[in-house]
Amino acid sequence: MNTILETRDLHFVYGGNSPTAQTALNGINLTIREGEFLGLIGHTGSGKTTFVQHLNGLLTPISGQILYRGEDIHANGFKLRGLRFKVGLVFQYPEHQLFEETVARDIAFGPRNMGLSDAEVAERVRQAAAFVGLGDDVMDKSPFDLSGGQKRRAAIAGVIAMRPEVLILDEPTAGLDPYGAFQILSQIREFRDKSGSTVVLVTHNMETVARAADRLVVFSQGTVAMDGTPEQIFGQPERLEALGLDVPQVSKVFMKLRELGIDVETSVYTVKYAKNLVETLLREGGQVC
Amino acid sequence: MLKDISLGQYIPGTSVIHRMDPRLKIVLTLAYIVVLFMAKGPLSYGLVLLTLGLIIVLSRIGVRFVLRSVRPLLFIILFTAVLNMFHVDGDVLWSWWILKITRQGIETAIYMALRIAMLISGTFVLLNYTTSPIMLTDGIEQLLGPLKRIHVPVHELAMMMTIALRFIPTLIEETDKIMSAQKARGADFETGNVIRRAKALIPMLVPLFVSAFRRADELAVAMECRCYRGSEGRTRLRTLKLQGLDYVAIAIAAVLAAGIITLGVVLP
């Protein structure tokens, strides 16, 4: 797979020269490959949010480089505004950014800034709304009249409508009920599968990321602490715990089973896989229990 | 970044200046300003400078920060100084057309510049840098307490001030966040003519107002849930009481003030 975004030794400090300065990024080297679904996890304050704001040039690193398809985004002559249409970033609690009179016009804000024709904008709005499951009935409503979950969807659609090559979502399910969170996540996965976009999902919720991502990167104190497939990462529960993170509940069940002397894998992290495994075990005979 | 506009410039610390009673600090700051204007001549100015130096050293705030407080007003200081330089009559040192510089003019200019610089840095160290906004409003409320007798809603005003101060950083942060979010959708706040730029602010202002109202609403409900009903019968967690430290400060301040006034008003 081709590399789409790459960071080299990224450093960032909040608060510049003041005595309250805080190091947020401390030498991040990360390669994001085209088409992958990357889960970025880490404890609160580990630098996840700061990091993703570097990827579309909203924050400028103190030192280090960010390369988009091999080009330094802070080099002279590089169009940062253009980059923001290609690297779409959905902020934490994105519903707080809604401002237009109707949902449709709010979703159209991004595409319109791209300078597209009215017909193209309308088409993209329609498609983005469909992706996040917003029906035609809400499109002409004021975004402030929607429910919390619908607002979140509308805001995510506003970024999807730009058809970014990389879609970055910062805690897209924070504050939603489990069903709403599940739905949004499925829709993001569906969007990835249909559009072939690269997706970066920032979260501290293990259950969320276990289901969706094919690669996990764990941040800790502004550095990359772990990087690998979900099997590899969740196979090291002690390390995750040391970083202040948890493994999915199913994984815990399987670890306990192993402690009890039952020969099972420990890198189990989705309920579906666990169910298959348990069924096979039971079919093979009762001697395990 | 917007965060660099530091309105609440409190620098947390535990120095003696930090620990002083805010009421006393307000009173002493006022006294400092009054005494500063009574200083005259090199000796009394020297003593003011010494006082300021003492405050800065005791507060353990770097000189760099103190100088930073003066920087925004550098232009006004220079302007005043230059104006004074050309305006004061006396022994002419240099003249050209209608402009002339006198020895007295240069002296006045230097004193004037020093006075403004010391005024600003002194009040900044005493009030802005070492007193948290909450302590400051607490102090103001108590100092204005007597006005309650003539039905001035002192507590309510102080509470409004506290809340306003408390929410300035929050709103700045919020503005920052919304601006970033809109920029991520391609909003352009920097280019174009005045009308275009004003229009570009709409995607930022609407969410900002919505969130400010939401916060105000939530805060009001939260306050009511905790039975807030104004100053009536309200007691405080931190009752301000003068301590040993404060009496020492009063004594030192009195000695210094007496010295400056003697050198500045009585002696010359």
Contacts between the chains, C-beta under 8 A, distances in Angstrom:
chain1	res1	chain2	res2	distance
A	14	B	3	8.0
A	15	B	3	7.5
A	16	B	4	7.2
A	18	B	6	7.9
A	19	B	11	6.4
A	20	B	11	8.0
A	53	B	180	6.7
A	56	B	184	6.1
A	58	B	180	5.0
A	58	B	183	6.2
A	58	B	184	6.5
A	81	B	186	6.2
A	81	B	188	6.7
A	84	B	183	6.7
A	84	B	184	5.6
A	84	B	185	7.5
A	84	B	186	5.7
A	85	B	186	5.9
A	88	B	184	7.1
A	89	B	184	4.3
A	91	B	177	6.8
A	91	B	180	7.0
A	91	B	181	4.5
A	91	B	184	7.0
A	94	B	181	6.7
A	96	B	174	7.9
A	96	B	177	7.6
A	96	B	178	6.8
A	96	B	181	7.7
A	96	B	207	5.8
A	96	B	210	7.9
A	96	B	211	5.9
A	97	B	178	5.7
A	97	B	181	4.1
A	97	B	182	6.3
A	97	B	185	7.9
A	97	B	203	7.7
A	97	B	207	5.4
A	98	B	207	6.7
A	99	B	202	6.7
A	99	B	203	4.9
A	99	B	206	3.8
A	99	B	207	5.2
A	99	B	210	8.0
A	109	B	182	7.8
A	109	B	185	5.6
A	109	B	186	7.9
A	109	B	187	7.6
A	109	B	203	6.8
A	110	B	185	4.0
A	110	B	186	5.6
A	113	B	185	6.4
A	113	B	186	3.2
A	113	B	187	6.4
A	113	B	188	7.2
A	114	B	186	6.2
A	144	B	210	6.9
A	158	B	185	6.1
A	159	B	184	7.3
A	159	B	185	6.6
A	162	B	185	7.1
A	162	B	186	7.3
